[in-house]
Amino acid sequence: MIKKEFVELYCTRHNIEEKQGQKDIENFLDTLKYALTIDKNLIFRNFGSFEVRKTKERVVVDPKNISKKIDVKSRKYVKFKISRTFEDKLAD
C-alpha cells in the first residue's frame, strides 16, 4: 500500500474529506520525525516502538577496484520493532 492509498483508506474509515485526511497524516508524520529528533525512543503501546540507531564507521572494499578501500562514515537510521500483542493480532 502506498501513501495515497493509505490516505484514501483513512478518509473512508473516518468519513472525512481526502484533503483533511492528507493533512492529518502529514501532521502525524511530521510529529513522528520531530519526536525522534528530540528523543531516540518512541513507544506506542500495543503497536510497537521506533528507535534511532547508529551504524559504526567501517572500511569497505570498492566493488569496481578491489584493491581500493573506502571509509564509510557512521549514519543514523530508524528501527521499528513490532509489539508482541500487535504481532499476535496479525498472526490471526
N, C-alpha and C positions, 0 to 999 in steps of 0.2 A: 504494500500500500504506500502510495506517495502522499506528500503533504496535502495536495489538493483534494485527494480522495478522503483523507482524514478530516479535513475541514468540512467537506460535504456530509460525512457521517456524523460529525459533531453537531452540525446545524440541524440535520433531520432528527437526531436523537433528542435534542433540547428545544426543537421547534423555534429556531431563531433564524434571522437572515444570514446569508453567507458572508456579507461584509462584516457583520458583527462577530461571527464565528472566527473569521480570519484574524480580526483584531484581538479577540480573546486568546487565541493560540499564540500569536506573535508576542503578546504581553507575557504569557506564561513562559515561553522560551527565553525571552529577554531576562525575565526574573531568574530563571534557572541558571543562565550564564552568569548573571551578576552574583548570585548566591555562591557559585563555585569559585568566583574570583575572591570573595571575602573569606570563605571557609572551604577547606579541601574536601569536606564530607557533607553530603546532603542525604538525609534518610527519610523515606516515605514508608510509614508502617504499612504492612500487608501488601506492599508493591515492590520495593527494592531500594537500593542505595547507589548513589553516584559518588565516585571518589576520584580526585585528581591525583594522578601518579606521575612519576618522572622516570624516564629511561636513563641508563648510565651512559657516560661517554665511552666510546669504544673505537677501535680501529678495524676497518673492514677492507676487503680486497676489492679493487676496481675490476668489474667483470670484463671490461674491454682490454685492460692491460693487467695481467695477473701479478706482475712484479710491483705494481704501484699500490701503495696503501693510502687509504682515505681516513682522516679523522672525522668521526661523526659526533656532533655535539649532543648533549642531552636535550630532551624535549619533554613537554608535558602532554598528557593525554587523559581522557576521562574513561574510567572503567565503570560499567554498570553491573551490579550483582543483584539478581532477582531474589525476592524473599521466598522463603520456603512455602508460606501459605499461598502465594500467588503461583508458584511453580506447581503446587499440588492442584490448584484450581485449573491450570492449563492442561494438566495431565488427564483430567476427567473428560 
